[in-house]
Amino acid sequence: MEPVRLGLIGCGVIGAGAHLPAATRSELFDVVALADLLPERVQAASERFGVATTYPSGDDLLRDGRVEAVVLAMPAGVRSPLALRALAAGKHVLLEKPIACHADQVRAMLAARGDRVVACCSPRFLTTESARVATACVASGVLGELRVVRARAIVPAGPAPVKPPPPWRVSHELNGGGILVNWGCYDLDYVMGLTGWRLRPRTVLAQTWPLADHLRARVDPCSDADNHFVALIRCDGGTVIGFERGEFVSAAGDEAWQILGSHGSLRLSIHAGKGKQLLLDESTADAGTTTRVLWSGDEDGSVHTPRVQDNFARAIRCGEPVFTSLERALVMQQITDAIYASARTGQAVSID
């Protein structure tokens, strides 16, 4: 397979820290150009990864005729408009998460996509062996009718940061929101993927909270978005998604991902690690509920980005489907928009 000639725009933490190491090691890519608004950052990435061609902006890189695909690794506030310009320039696009700041931006990308491949990075945690086994288990029907899909993760507040926090991370304008878009997009992609994208969300009731005043040093002073949210999402057929995430919370750490049906349930974890287990709880008329280990093993989180990238390359060269398409990303963005709308109004919000 001929390597995809790749340009990376955004040489920050995720660009230089995850995408460039993976792409420069992969036989599926030839990284031909880099771009970043900060000269020192793009120069450092150029020297570290041996990419000779650099540009001072993403638009300059898009004019490079050698580049046939781009990774856009910057906050959503500037990424979505740049994605439209990349598609207009005929480039395939791999988008970092969150997919956009609001659903209309995803619709605009759908309208502009044409025959180009557009893929998202939010399915990173779906690339694991445990996720594959869990997806097969749900598809087998052993759980019965799905009742509750749960995604909950609470991260306690740690010590005050030594360096100033990035201004984009908890900002509606710069990145589309707070913890809901930064980490909640992974949860949504995970649980929707495990259930085969069969769930059809219809009604959302939610609440969000900003960071407590005494913990404000953990975010930029201009931050205006959520660090904790709770949402109840009712789907067609009565399945309910219980969805909660919080960071810098005044509580002990706690997490639970679960798919609960009429005849059984799965208990699992989104995170990689050693000694990981996937537990299947099943009930019978005689024995009641019993538990067995459906899968156990070690998982390495460093493989998430390479797998998403490789899927992107094979979609371009071989026509394979991407893990998370713009159509699926639109569903997640509609849920996200509805959560924020419900939190603002105090009312349940319908999804069309």
Secondary structure, DSSP 8 states (H G I E B T S, - for coil): ---EEEEEE--SHHIIIIIHHHHHH-TTEEEEEEE-SSHHHHHHHHHHHT---EESSHHHHHT-TT--EEEE-S-HHHHHHHHHHHHHTT-EEEE-SS--SSHHHHHHHHHHHTTS-EEESTTGGGGSHHHHHHHHHHHHTTT-SEEEEEEEEEEE--S--SS---TTTTBHHHHSBSHHHHTHHHHHHHHHHHTTT---EEEEEEEEE---GGGGGGS-TT--S-SEEEEEEEEGGG-EEEEEEEEEESS--EEEEEEEESSEEEEE-SS-EEEEEEEEEEEETTTEEEEEEEEEEEE-GGGHHHHHHHHHHHHHHH----SS-HHHHHHHHHHHHHHHHHHHHSS-EE--
